[in-house]
C-alpha cells in the first residue's frame, strides 16, 4: 500500500556514505532542513568495511602530485580538492575528536586506525544538529512526471517531494553493502549521461593450470617489479607486492595498475604484465650464476641456490616456460627479469574495491548540479572518476559531497529569494 507523499522543507540526501553524509552536514550547518535516506539498515557500511584493516582517510602526498592520482579526471578533482584537501579532511576529523597520523607509506590513518568511532561520532553529531535519518529506504527513481522521489521500504512504496536533492548512491562495487549501480537506469531514463560502470582497483584473470592453482593459489609475490606499456607505447614500472589467486592475480601492486590494464584489455582483448621476480639482481649476473654446472641438482634447486628463486616464483617460471627454455641460462635469466603474464580480463565489478564510470562530469556544473535536472546534485563514487587506493578515493568522496551540499544550499537560497 502506498503511503502518503512526504513533503520535505529542504534537502533530500540519498545515500549514507561519506559523500552523502558530508553533503548533509554542510547543508544542515547552513541552516537547511535535511532528510537523509539510506537503503540499508544503517549508514556508512562500505566505509566501515573498508576501514577494517585500518581506515585510510587520505594521503600525505603533496599537491599537485596528489591530484595526478585521478588520471584523466585530475583537473576536475583538483577543483574539488581546492575546496577540501587532505589537510582539510584531517582538520575535520580532529574536530570530531579523531586525531590522525601519516604512516610510513604516506597514508593517513586515525590514531586508533578504526572507522567505527569516527562514523559513530559523525552520525551522532548530525542527529544532534537535526539531520533526520530514514533507513531501509531504497531509492527507485522518480515518478513519471519527475517531481517525486520514489523509495521502496519495508512498509511499501514511499513518495517524497523535496525542493532539492543530493544523490550519493555509490558506484557498482561491493553491492552487498549498497553500492550496486541500480540507480543507472533511473538516470538514463531522464537522459542523464552515464558512462558504463567498470571495475577499478581490481584483480585480473590469468589462465593458470589446475596444477598451479592447487599448489599456489593465495601465495604472495614479493617483492616484484611490474612493467607495462601505456596506450602510447611508453614503458612504466612499479615495485610492490601482489598475490596469486585461483582466478589470476590481485593485490596492491595490481590494483595500482588496474585502470591502465583494464583499458588495455578493452582496447586489445588482453594485456601483458611483465614481472621482475628478482629486483636488484642484474640480468647478466643471473645469467652467469644460472650458467654454472648443475652438478646433478634439479633446476628448482639450481634456481634457489643461484637466483634466490623458489616457491611460487619458481612455479611461475614452470607455468610460463617450456622445458628447453628452463634449461637455457640466458632464457631463464631473461624470464626472471621480465616474466610475461597474459591478463585476460578484470575480475567482476562486484569483487572490485571501487568502480570507474558513472554520471559524466560534463553532465554537471561546477556545483555538481545536473545541468538537465536543476535542483538535483550528485556526488561521490557515482560520478565518473577513479583513483587508486591509498586515501585518494575517500578524499574525493568527501570533497565532492561537500561541494554538492554547498551547491544545494545556494540553490535553495536562490529559490527562497526568487
PyMOL commands that set and color helices and strands:
alter all, ss='L'
color gray80, all
select helices_A, chain A and resi 18-29+45-50+65-68+71-83+86-95+116-128+175-177+184-189+210-216+252-268+283-290+299-307+311-320+323-326+329-337+349-351+361-363+380-382+392-417
alter helices_A, ss='H'
color red, helices_A
select strands_A, chain A and resi 6-7+11-14+34-37+56-59+100-102+107-110+132-134+138-142+149-153+156-161+164-167+194-200+204-205+220-229+235-244+248-250+271-276+339-343+345-346+354-359+376-378
alter strands_A, ss='S'
color yellow, strands_A
deselect
rebuild
show_as cartoon
